[in-house]
Amino acid sequence: MQQEDDLRGLAKVMDFMRALNILSVVINIYWFCYGAIKERGIHIGVVDKILLNFNHIAGLFTTILWTKIFAVVFLAFVLSGDKGRKRRKNNME
């Protein structure tokens, strides 16, 4: 029973990490394509302020290279955690 709870907890953590990774990619697109997004009138003022403050503190969006490296390293963490789980066998009978 304890092992099943651990596997469920690991699955939830992995899903959360995947969601964070997708969010980082979306933020990357929003940040570096901001001119085109603003031209179409899609920009959101609150998100702009949050991202500007985050960039001021963390400096993640100073260059596109740092943002891409962060996304790839975080994706590697997500995929390495998934590697350790046992796969279920699907019987098609």
C-alpha positions in Angstrom: 0.0 0.0 0.0 2.8 2.4 0.8 4.5 1.7 -2.5 1.3 2.6 -4.4 1.0 5.9 -2.5 4.7 6.7 -3.3 4.0 6.0 -7.0 1.0 8.3 -7.0 3.0 11.0 -5.3 5.8 10.6 -7.8 3.2 10.8 -10.7 1.8 14.1 -9.3 5.2 15.6 -8.9 6.1 14.6 -12.5 2.9 16.1 -13.8 3.6 19.3 -11.9 7.1 19.5 -13.3 5.8 18.9 -16.8 3.3 21.7 -16.4 6.1 24.1 -15.2 8.2 23.1 -18.2 5.3 23.9 -20.6 4.7 27.2 -18.7 8.4 28.1 -19.1 8.2 27.5 -22.9 5.0 29.6 -23.2 6.7 32.4 -21.2 9.7 32.2 -23.4 7.6 32.6 -26.5 5.6 35.5 -24.9 8.9 37.3 -23.9 10.8 37.0 -27.1 7.9 37.4 -29.5 6.5 40.3 -27.5 6.6 42.8 -30.4 4.4 40.6 -32.6 2.0 39.8 -29.7 1.7 43.4 -28.8 1.1 44.3 -32.4 -1.9 42.0 -32.5 -3.3 43.5 -29.2 -3.0 40.3 -27.1 -0.6 41.5 -24.5 -1.7 41.4 -20.8 -0.5 44.2 -18.5 -0.4 42.2 -15.3 1.7 39.4 -16.9 4.0 42.1 -18.4 4.7 43.5 -14.9 5.2 40.1 -13.4 7.7 39.0 -16.1 9.6 42.3 -15.9 10.0 42.0 -12.1 11.0 38.3 -12.5 13.6 39.2 -15.1 14.9 42.0 -12.9 15.4 39.6 -10.0 16.4 36.4 -11.7 17.8 37.7 -15.0 16.5 34.6 -16.8 15.3 36.5 -19.9 18.5 38.6 -20.4 19.4 36.5 -23.5 17.5 33.8 -25.4 20.4 31.4 -24.8 19.9 31.4 -21.0 16.1 30.8 -21.4 16.6 27.9 -23.8 19.3 26.3 -21.5 16.9 26.6 -18.5 14.1 24.9 -20.5 16.3 22.1 -21.7 17.9 21.4 -18.3 14.5 21.4 -16.6 13.1 19.1 -19.3 16.1 16.8 -18.6 15.1 16.7 -14.9 11.5 15.8 -15.8 12.6 13.1 -18.2 15.1 11.6 -15.8 12.4 11.3 -13.1 10.1 9.5 -15.5 12.9 7.0 -16.4 12.9 5.4 -13.0 9.3 4.3 -13.0 8.2 0.9 -14.0 6.0 0.7 -17.0 2.7 -1.1 -17.0 2.2 -3.8 -19.6 -0.8 -3.3 -21.8 -2.4 -6.6 -22.8 -4.5 -6.3 -25.9 -6.5 -9.5 -25.7 
